[in-house]
Amino acid sequence: MAHKKGLGSSRNGRDSNPKMLGVKIFAGQDVTSGMILVRQRGTRFRPGPGTGIGKDDTIFATRDGVVSYRTSGDRLYISVADS
C-alpha cells in the first residue's frame, strides 16, 4: 500500500477569513466618538450629520449622541444626534 497521497493538485483547499461586516450599532443606541456603526462593502449606508466614512466604507461616529437611520429616496443615511 502507498504511504503517501497522490501528487495531484488540490483545487479545493482554500477558504477566506470572515470579514465581520454589517450593522454594529442600531437606531436609538448611545455612541461615543469614534465608535464603528457599520462595516460594509460599497456605500449601502451613507454618512449623515455626526458621522464619517473610512476608506473601506466603514461608517463611524464623529461625536457623542444617539444613532438614527433615515431614508431619502432609495438611499439610507446614518446620523448621530446629540442626546
C-alpha positions in Angstrom: 0.0 0.0 0.0 1.1 3.5 -0.7 2.1 5.6 2.3 1.8 8.9 0.5 -1.2 10.6 -1.0 -1.2 11.1 -4.8 0.6 14.1 -6.0 -2.3 15.5 -7.9 -3.0 19.2 -7.3 -5.6 20.0 -4.7 -8.1 22.6 -6.1 -10.4 23.0 -3.2 -8.2 23.7 -0.2 -8.8 27.4 0.3 -11.2 29.5 2.4 -11.2 33.2 3.1 -11.2 34.7 6.6 -14.5 36.2 7.8 -14.8 40.0 7.3 -17.3 40.7 10.2 -19.4 43.1 8.0 -22.8 44.5 9.0 -24.5 46.9 11.2 -22.8 47.2 14.6 -25.0 49.9 16.3 -28.7 50.1 15.8 -31.1 53.1 15.9 -31.7 54.6 19.4 -28.4 53.4 20.9 -25.9 55.8 22.5 -22.5 56.1 20.9 -19.3 57.9 21.7 -17.0 59.5 19.2 -15.0 57.0 17.1 -17.3 54.0 17.5 -17.9 52.0 14.4 -21.6 52.0 13.3 -21.5 49.9 10.1 -18.8 47.9 8.3 -19.7 47.5 4.6 -18.5 46.9 1.1 -19.6 49.8 -1.0 -21.9 52.6 0.2 -25.2 50.7 1.0 -25.4 53.1 4.0 -24.2 56.7 3.6 -22.9 59.1 6.3 -25.1 61.8 7.6 -24.5 64.5 10.3 -22.3 63.4 13.1 -20.7 60.5 11.2 -17.8 59.9 8.9 -16.8 57.3 6.3 -13.5 55.5 6.1 -11.5 54.4 3.1 -13.1 50.9 3.3 -16.6 52.4 3.5 -16.9 51.9 7.3 -19.2 54.5 8.9 -18.2 55.8 12.3 -19.4 58.3 14.8 -17.6 61.7 14.9 -19.4 62.9 18.1 -21.3 61.5 21.1 -25.0 61.1 20.8 -27.8 58.8 19.7 -27.8 56.9 16.4 -30.7 57.4 13.9 -31.3 55.9 10.4 -33.4 57.6 7.7 -34.1 57.1 4.1 -34.1 59.6 1.3 -35.3 58.2 -2.0 -33.6 54.8 -2.2 -30.6 55.9 0.0 -30.1 55.0 3.6 -28.4 57.6 5.8 -27.0 57.2 9.3 -26.6 60.2 11.6 -25.7 60.8 15.2 -27.8 63.4 17.1 -26.9 65.0 20.5 -28.6 63.0 23.3 
